[in-house]
Amino acid sequence: MNEIMIFWLVLLILMIVIEVLTLGLTTIWFAGGALVAVIASLLGAPVWLQIILFFAVSLLLLFFTRPVAVKYFNRDRVKTNVESMVGRQAIVVSEIDNIQGIGQVTVGGQEWTARSSDQKVRIPAGAVVKVVAINGVKLIVRLDDNLKGNSPDEGKPIPMSVSQMEDAQSPS
């Protein structure tokens, strides 16, 4: 065995070991390039061709197969912690007003600082909202369109003074 083949074999083993330890789907593609270089070395290809084959195969595998592999390998990945908040419903416990910089919601029994996704919308306490994003430690929410009676004030009588009530009851 010549030195260049030993180099490619060591590189192949090293890339596979790194991939097994990190599971990052990055070095495995270079292991494929090293495997092609080993085969080229066995067939007696010149060193410059082995190097070109190593880089060409590695980059082709990286750019064309990595997105597909990431899609299928991460399909069963469970969202944890803050990632799991997006898409969930929350209840506003303190009015959300972006201009004043106030607002809190409860999600799964935990209280979070919240802001409205629409800068102009104030969301009253008791409203049901949907978490649409996370910005730092704040949940970005919007009123949940799927629910009727979203506002806690819907269906409640409008407060009136005694004189307003008398005016409303007296025949005109």
GIJOPE-V371822 format. One line per field, one symbol per residue. burial: 1 if it has 9 or more other C-alpha atoms within 8 Angstrom, else 0. Layout:
burial->???
This chain:
burial->0000110110111011011000001111111111111101100010000110111111111100110011000000000000011101111111111100011111100001111100000111111111110100011111110000011100000000000010000000
